[in-house]
Amino acid sequence: MDYLIKYNLTNEDIKDITNSINEEDRLEIEMNEERISSILNYFFSIGLTNIKDIIITKPNLFYDDVNSIKMRIEKYSNTNIIELLKEDPLNFDLIGM
């Protein structure tokens, strides 16, 4: 999961993530760098920088592909969904994620 450092996460953050998610989620994130990076790049492009919180709170997001995530978020773009997601990753529940 060392590649997460390029997303402004520290080694301590990565350790916290590893200790907070189950083994299956950890392996998903560790073994699928390309897909995870595309999702994280998208999150950064829309202003979501609370990556550690998102991974810990909603690791299930990272089983999906970036286009599916984009479609869901863009569907609610006329709301303040981005601000809600910045405040709390649990707000992904509001858009069915």
Biotite code that builds the C-alpha atoms (Angstrom):
import biotite.structure as struc

atoms = struc.array([
    struc.Atom([0.000, 0.000, 0.000], chain_id="A", res_id=1, res_name="MET", atom_name="CA", element="C"),
    struc.Atom([3.053, 2.227, -0.211], chain_id="A", res_id=2, res_name="ASP", atom_name="CA", element="C"),
    struc.Atom([1.649, 3.831, -3.370], chain_id="A", res_id=3, res_name="TYR", atom_name="CA", element="C"),
    struc.Atom([-0.859, 5.653, -1.132], chain_id="A", res_id=4, res_name="LEU", atom_name="CA", element="C"),
    struc.Atom([1.955, 7.969, -0.030], chain_id="A", res_id=5, res_name="ILE", atom_name="CA", element="C"),
    struc.Atom([1.561, 9.894, -3.294], chain_id="A", res_id=6, res_name="LYS", atom_name="CA", element="C"),
    struc.Atom([-1.971, 10.770, -2.091], chain_id="A", res_id=7, res_name="TYR", atom_name="CA", element="C"),
    struc.Atom([-0.631, 12.762, 0.861], chain_id="A", res_id=8, res_name="ASN", atom_name="CA", element="C"),
    struc.Atom([-0.879, 9.849, 3.263], chain_id="A", res_id=9, res_name="LEU", atom_name="CA", element="C"),
    struc.Atom([1.920, 9.192, 5.724], chain_id="A", res_id=10, res_name="THR", atom_name="CA", element="C"),
    struc.Atom([3.319, 5.833, 6.748], chain_id="A", res_id=11, res_name="ASN", atom_name="CA", element="C"),
    struc.Atom([1.375, 6.287, 9.985], chain_id="A", res_id=12, res_name="GLU", atom_name="CA", element="C"),
    struc.Atom([-1.832, 6.883, 7.991], chain_id="A", res_id=13, res_name="ASP", atom_name="CA", element="C"),
    struc.Atom([-1.219, 3.698, 6.021], chain_id="A", res_id=14, res_name="ILE", atom_name="CA", element="C"),
    struc.Atom([-0.615, 1.809, 9.257], chain_id="A", res_id=15, res_name="LYS", atom_name="CA", element="C"),
    struc.Atom([-3.901, 3.187, 10.663], chain_id="A", res_id=16, res_name="ASP", atom_name="CA", element="C"),
    struc.Atom([-5.725, 2.119, 7.504], chain_id="A", res_id=17, res_name="ILE", atom_name="CA", element="C"),
    struc.Atom([-4.227, -1.356, 7.635], chain_id="A", res_id=18, res_name="THR", atom_name="CA", element="C"),
    struc.Atom([-5.259, -1.735, 11.283], chain_id="A", res_id=19, res_name="ASN", atom_name="CA", element="C"),
    struc.Atom([-8.771, -0.399, 10.639], chain_id="A", res_id=20, res_name="SER", atom_name="CA", element="C"),
    struc.Atom([-9.955, -2.422, 7.648], chain_id="A", res_id=21, res_name="ILE", atom_name="CA", element="C"),
    struc.Atom([-10.370, -6.155, 7.285], chain_id="A", res_id=22, res_name="ASN", atom_name="CA", element="C"),
    struc.Atom([-7.911, -8.397, 5.476], chain_id="A", res_id=23, res_name="GLU", atom_name="CA", element="C"),
    struc.Atom([-10.064, -8.713, 2.350], chain_id="A", res_id=24, res_name="GLU", atom_name="CA", element="C"),
    struc.Atom([-10.316, -4.926, 1.958], chain_id="A", res_id=25, res_name="ASP", atom_name="CA", element="C"),
    struc.Atom([-6.612, -4.505, 2.635], chain_id="A", res_id=26, res_name="ARG", atom_name="CA", element="C"),
    struc.Atom([-5.743, -7.015, -0.083], chain_id="A", res_id=27, res_name="LEU", atom_name="CA", element="C"),
    struc.Atom([-8.145, -5.353, -2.517], chain_id="A", res_id=28, res_name="GLU", atom_name="CA", element="C"),
    struc.Atom([-6.445, -1.992, -2.008], chain_id="A", res_id=29, res_name="ILE", atom_name="CA", element="C"),
    struc.Atom([-2.968, -3.457, -1.990], chain_id="A", res_id=30, res_name="GLU", atom_name="CA", element="C"),
    struc.Atom([-3.342, -5.644, -5.092], chain_id="A", res_id=31, res_name="MET", atom_name="CA", element="C"),
    struc.Atom([-5.273, -3.256, -7.356], chain_id="A", res_id=32, res_name="ASN", atom_name="CA", element="C"),
    struc.Atom([-3.118, -0.159, -7.430], chain_id="A", res_id=33, res_name="GLU", atom_name="CA", element="C"),
    struc.Atom([-4.183, 0.938, -10.916], chain_id="A", res_id=34, res_name="GLU", atom_name="CA", element="C"),
    struc.Atom([-7.924, 0.853, -10.186], chain_id="A", res_id=35, res_name="ARG", atom_name="CA", element="C"),
    struc.Atom([-7.537, 2.340, -6.695], chain_id="A", res_id=36, res_name="ILE", atom_name="CA", element="C"),
    struc.Atom([-5.297, 5.113, -8.041], chain_id="A", res_id=37, res_name="SER", atom_name="CA", element="C"),
    struc.Atom([-7.841, 6.013, -10.724], chain_id="A", res_id=38, res_name="SER", atom_name="CA", element="C"),
    struc.Atom([-10.525, 6.321, -8.040], chain_id="A", res_id=39, res_name="ILE", atom_name="CA", element="C"),
    struc.Atom([-8.281, 8.393, -5.772], chain_id="A", res_id=40, res_name="LEU", atom_name="CA", element="C"),
    struc.Atom([-7.265, 10.634, -8.686], chain_id="A", res_id=41, res_name="ASN", atom_name="CA", element="C"),
    struc.Atom([-10.945, 11.237, -9.392], chain_id="A", res_id=42, res_name="TYR", atom_name="CA", element="C"),
    struc.Atom([-11.632, 12.036, -5.741], chain_id="A", res_id=43, res_name="PHE", atom_name="CA", element="C"),
    struc.Atom([-8.797, 14.573, -5.731], chain_id="A", res_id=44, res_name="PHE", atom_name="CA", element="C"),
    struc.Atom([-10.076, 16.105, -8.982], chain_id="A", res_id=45, res_name="SER", atom_name="CA", element="C"),
    struc.Atom([-13.440, 16.876, -7.342], chain_id="A", res_id=46, res_name="ILE", atom_name="CA", element="C"),
    struc.Atom([-11.864, 18.139, -4.133], chain_id="A", res_id=47, res_name="GLY", atom_name="CA", element="C"),
    struc.Atom([-12.154, 15.084, -1.901], chain_id="A", res_id=48, res_name="LEU", atom_name="CA", element="C"),
    struc.Atom([-8.877, 14.907, -0.030], chain_id="A", res_id=49, res_name="THR", atom_name="CA", element="C"),
    struc.Atom([-9.994, 13.070, 3.116], chain_id="A", res_id=50, res_name="ASN", atom_name="CA", element="C"),
    struc.Atom([-8.621, 9.868, 1.610], chain_id="A", res_id=51, res_name="ILE", atom_name="CA", element="C"),
    struc.Atom([-7.668, 8.159, 4.862], chain_id="A", res_id=52, res_name="LYS", atom_name="CA", element="C"),
    struc.Atom([-11.170, 8.642, 6.262], chain_id="A", res_id=53, res_name="ASP", atom_name="CA", element="C"),
    struc.Atom([-12.777, 7.476, 3.033], chain_id="A", res_id=54, res_name="ILE", atom_name="CA", element="C"),
    struc.Atom([-10.705, 4.287, 2.899], chain_id="A", res_id=55, res_name="ILE", atom_name="CA", element="C"),
    struc.Atom([-11.326, 3.447, 6.547], chain_id="A", res_id=56, res_name="ILE", atom_name="CA", element="C"),
    struc.Atom([-15.023, 4.313, 6.518], chain_id="A", res_id=57, res_name="THR", atom_name="CA", element="C"),
    struc.Atom([-16.026, 3.124, 3.042], chain_id="A", res_id=58, res_name="LYS", atom_name="CA", element="C"),
    struc.Atom([-13.507, 0.530, 1.803], chain_id="A", res_id=59, res_name="PRO", atom_name="CA", element="C"),
    struc.Atom([-16.296, -1.039, -0.271], chain_id="A", res_id=60, res_name="ASN", atom_name="CA", element="C"),
    struc.Atom([-16.026, 1.926, -2.679], chain_id="A", res_id=61, res_name="LEU", atom_name="CA", element="C"),
    struc.Atom([-12.733, 0.580, -3.932], chain_id="A", res_id=62, res_name="PHE", atom_name="CA", element="C"),
    struc.Atom([-14.252, -2.609, -5.311], chain_id="A", res_id=63, res_name="TYR", atom_name="CA", element="C"),
    struc.Atom([-16.020, -0.514, -7.944], chain_id="A", res_id=64, res_name="ASP", atom_name="CA", element="C"),
    struc.Atom([-14.568, 1.090, -11.042], chain_id="A", res_id=65, res_name="ASP", atom_name="CA", element="C"),
    struc.Atom([-13.983, 4.810, -11.343], chain_id="A", res_id=66, res_name="VAL", atom_name="CA", element="C"),
    struc.Atom([-16.607, 5.324, -14.067], chain_id="A", res_id=67, res_name="ASN", atom_name="CA", element="C"),
    struc.Atom([-19.351, 3.866, -11.918], chain_id="A", res_id=68, res_name="SER", atom_name="CA", element="C"),
    struc.Atom([-18.328, 6.101, -9.020], chain_id="A", res_id=69, res_name="ILE", atom_name="CA", element="C"),
    struc.Atom([-18.227, 9.155, -11.312], chain_id="A", res_id=70, res_name="LYS", atom_name="CA", element="C"),
    struc.Atom([-21.719, 8.423, -12.639], chain_id="A", res_id=71, res_name="MET", atom_name="CA", element="C"),
    struc.Atom([-23.139, 8.143, -9.127], chain_id="A", res_id=72, res_name="ARG", atom_name="CA", element="C"),
    struc.Atom([-21.523, 11.361, -7.903], chain_id="A", res_id=73, res_name="ILE", atom_name="CA", element="C"),
    struc.Atom([-22.340, 13.302, -11.086], chain_id="A", res_id=74, res_name="GLU", atom_name="CA", element="C"),
    struc.Atom([-25.967, 12.198, -10.821], chain_id="A", res_id=75, res_name="LYS", atom_name="CA", element="C"),
    struc.Atom([-26.132, 14.266, -7.635], chain_id="A", res_id=76, res_name="TYR", atom_name="CA", element="C"),
    struc.Atom([-23.955, 17.132, -8.863], chain_id="A", res_id=77, res_name="SER", atom_name="CA", element="C"),
    struc.Atom([-26.821, 19.612, -8.593], chain_id="A", res_id=78, res_name="ASN", atom_name="CA", element="C"),
    struc.Atom([-26.828, 19.057, -4.820], chain_id="A", res_id=79, res_name="THR", atom_name="CA", element="C"),
    struc.Atom([-24.160, 19.844, -2.274], chain_id="A", res_id=80, res_name="ASN", atom_name="CA", element="C"),
    struc.Atom([-23.021, 16.208, -2.281], chain_id="A", res_id=81, res_name="ILE", atom_name="CA", element="C"),
    struc.Atom([-19.312, 17.026, -2.666], chain_id="A", res_id=82, res_name="ILE", atom_name="CA", element="C"),
    struc.Atom([-19.404, 19.198, 0.448], chain_id="A", res_id=83, res_name="GLU", atom_name="CA", element="C"),
    struc.Atom([-21.227, 16.467, 2.334], chain_id="A", res_id=84, res_name="LEU", atom_name="CA", element="C"),
    struc.Atom([-18.633, 13.901, 1.239], chain_id="A", res_id=85, res_name="LEU", atom_name="CA", element="C"),
    struc.Atom([-15.843, 16.201, 2.391], chain_id="A", res_id=86, res_name="LYS", atom_name="CA", element="C"),
    struc.Atom([-17.486, 16.487, 5.803], chain_id="A", res_id=87, res_name="GLU", atom_name="CA", element="C"),
    struc.Atom([-18.043, 12.783, 6.362], chain_id="A", res_id=88, res_name="ASP", atom_name="CA", element="C"),
    struc.Atom([-17.405, 9.742, 4.153], chain_id="A", res_id=89, res_name="PRO", atom_name="CA", element="C"),
    struc.Atom([-20.500, 8.117, 5.622], chain_id="A", res_id=90, res_name="LEU", atom_name="CA", element="C"),
    struc.Atom([-22.413, 10.533, 3.397], chain_id="A", res_id=91, res_name="ASN", atom_name="CA", element="C"),
    struc.Atom([-21.596, 8.236, 0.467], chain_id="A", res_id=92, res_name="PHE", atom_name="CA", element="C"),
    struc.Atom([-24.642, 6.381, 1.806], chain_id="A", res_id=93, res_name="ASP", atom_name="CA", element="C"),
    struc.Atom([-26.776, 9.300, 0.589], chain_id="A", res_id=94, res_name="LEU", atom_name="CA", element="C"),
    struc.Atom([-25.942, 8.362, -2.983], chain_id="A", res_id=95, res_name="ILE", atom_name="CA", element="C"),
    struc.Atom([-26.207, 4.626, -2.475], chain_id="A", res_id=96, res_name="GLY", atom_name="CA", element="C"),
    struc.Atom([-22.536, 3.880, -2.125], chain_id="A", res_id=97, res_name="MET", atom_name="CA", element="C"),
])
